[in-house]
Amino acid sequence: MKWRRIEGYRQAEKDVSQARGHLMQNLLGLLPGCVSTPAKKAGGSATTLPDVVCCKRQIIAEIKSADNTLNSASGKGTYGQLVEFLNMPKYRGYTAVVV
């Protein structure tokens, strides 16, 4: 059936996008003074750590692997999570970015 083929393509594209996001996160975590935090569990509760933390530069980052992963609805959640991180004593004075 045509819908199965289309759904297969959609799922494959999603897998590639997620792999690209993990690669970006891991590469950023290799920068001097930066750490990539453990991946979030799919469908799990919100994490208590940003995707990447650079203590020396006082930067926290959330990684988005595709243009369509940051629409207006999910963007509010992402930016809200970053604000929550910045309000934690541990990250006060840090700059938060979405990559």
PLY file of the C-alpha trace (Angstrom):
ply
format ascii 1.0
element vertex 99
property float x
property float y
property float z
element edge 98
property int vertex1
property int vertex2
end_header
0.00 0.00 0.00
1.14 3.51 -0.79
0.68 4.84 2.77
3.05 2.18 4.15
5.79 3.23 1.75
5.25 6.89 2.64
5.25 6.09 6.36
8.46 4.10 5.91
10.13 7.12 4.27
8.87 9.40 7.05
10.23 7.14 9.77
13.58 6.78 8.00
13.84 10.56 7.68
13.04 10.94 11.38
15.75 8.40 12.29
18.32 10.28 10.20
17.30 13.57 11.78
17.65 12.15 15.30
21.06 10.67 14.46
22.17 14.06 13.12
21.04 15.69 16.37
22.98 13.16 18.48
26.06 13.71 16.30
25.82 17.49 16.71
25.41 17.12 20.48
28.37 14.74 20.74
30.59 17.00 18.61
29.71 20.07 20.68
30.46 18.06 23.80
34.01 17.52 22.50
34.79 21.24 22.48
37.24 22.26 25.21
35.36 22.89 28.46
32.07 21.47 27.14
30.19 18.31 28.09
27.41 16.50 26.26
24.81 15.24 28.73
23.05 11.86 28.44
20.33 11.67 25.80
16.70 12.16 26.82
14.47 9.12 26.75
11.80 9.22 24.05
8.42 9.86 25.59
10.00 10.32 29.01
9.67 13.22 31.36
11.63 16.40 30.88
15.32 16.15 31.57
17.04 18.01 34.38
20.11 18.75 32.25
20.69 20.82 29.10
21.99 18.90 26.07
25.42 20.57 26.23
27.06 22.45 29.11
30.18 24.61 28.70
31.15 25.57 32.24
34.23 27.62 31.32
32.23 29.81 28.91
29.05 29.62 31.00
26.87 28.41 28.12
24.10 25.83 28.07
22.63 24.58 24.81
19.61 22.66 23.61
20.19 20.88 20.31
17.48 20.74 17.64
18.25 18.35 14.81
15.89 19.69 12.13
14.15 22.90 11.16
10.73 21.42 11.79
11.54 20.38 15.38
11.20 23.94 16.59
7.75 25.17 15.67
5.85 27.75 17.73
4.36 25.18 20.12
7.52 23.19 20.77
9.60 26.37 20.77
7.73 27.63 23.81
8.56 24.39 25.61
12.23 24.54 24.59
12.66 28.16 25.60
10.69 27.54 28.79
13.03 24.68 29.68
16.04 26.91 29.06
14.56 29.57 31.36
14.08 26.89 34.03
17.73 25.88 33.66
18.87 29.51 33.95
16.86 29.89 37.15
18.72 26.98 38.75
21.55 28.13 41.05
23.91 25.87 39.11
23.33 27.80 35.84
22.81 31.37 37.09
24.82 33.77 34.95
24.95 31.33 32.03
23.84 32.10 28.49
21.34 29.67 26.96
21.21 28.92 23.24
19.23 26.72 20.88
21.43 25.09 18.24
0 1
1 2
2 3
3 4
4 5
5 6
6 7
7 8
8 9
9 10
10 11
11 12
12 13
13 14
14 15
15 16
16 17
17 18
18 19
19 20
20 21
21 22
22 23
23 24
24 25
25 26
26 27
27 28
28 29
29 30
30 31
31 32
32 33
33 34
34 35
35 36
36 37
37 38
38 39
39 40
40 41
41 42
42 43
43 44
44 45
45 46
46 47
47 48
48 49
49 50
50 51
51 52
52 53
53 54
54 55
55 56
56 57
57 58
58 59
59 60
60 61
61 62
62 63
63 64
64 65
65 66
66 67
67 68
68 69
69 70
70 71
71 72
72 73
73 74
74 75
75 76
76 77
77 78
78 79
79 80
80 81
81 82
82 83
83 84
84 85
85 86
86 87
87 88
88 89
89 90
90 91
91 92
92 93
93 94
94 95
95 96
96 97
97 98
